[in-house]
Amino acid sequence: MAKTTPLQFLQQVRNETNKVTWPTRRETVITAIMVVIFVAVMAIFFSVTDAVLKAGVGFLINLGR
């Protein structure tokens, strides 16, 4: 395999970058909003799950006293 010079490498990177289909600003904003909503929903889910498990473990511990 032939070695490439740093200049050739940068040219190849530039050519490949030009082939990328970049998302529009609207697509980026919508995706970011979806991520924030999903993170909030998952945070609520795990908080509720943690509270239920904590209450269940507390109940079981107090049951043995």
HUURVEN-V188620 format. One record per residue. N is the residue number from 0. PHI is phi as a letter, one per 40 degrees, with the letter a starting at -180 (* if undefined). OMEGA is omega as a letter, one per 20 degrees, with the letter a starting at -180 (none if undefined). NEAR is the number of other ideal C-beta (glycine too) atoms within 12 Angstrom. Layout:
N PHI OMEGA NEAR
N PHI OMEGA NEAR
//
This chain:
0 * a 3
1 c r 5
2 c r 7
3 b r 12
4 c r 10
5 d r 10
6 c r 10
7 c r 13
8 d r 13
9 c r 13
10 c r 14
11 c r 15
12 c r 15
13 c r 13
14 c r 12
15 c r 11
16 c r 12
17 c a 11
18 c a 10
19 c r 10
20 c a 8
21 c r 10
22 c r 12
23 c r 10
24 c a 10
25 c r 10
26 c r 13
27 c a 13
28 c a 13
29 c r 14
30 c r 15
31 c r 15
32 c r 14
33 c r 14
34 c r 14
35 c r 14
36 c a 14
37 c r 14
38 c r 14
39 c r 14
40 c a 14
41 c r 14
42 c r 14
43 c a 14
44 d a 14
45 c r 14
46 c r 14
47 c r 14
48 c r 14
49 c r 14
50 c r 14
51 c r 14
52 c r 14
53 c r 14
54 c r 14
55 c r 14
56 c r 14
57 d r 14
58 c a 13
59 c r 12
60 c r 11
61 c r 10
62 c a 9
63 c a 8
64 c none 7
//
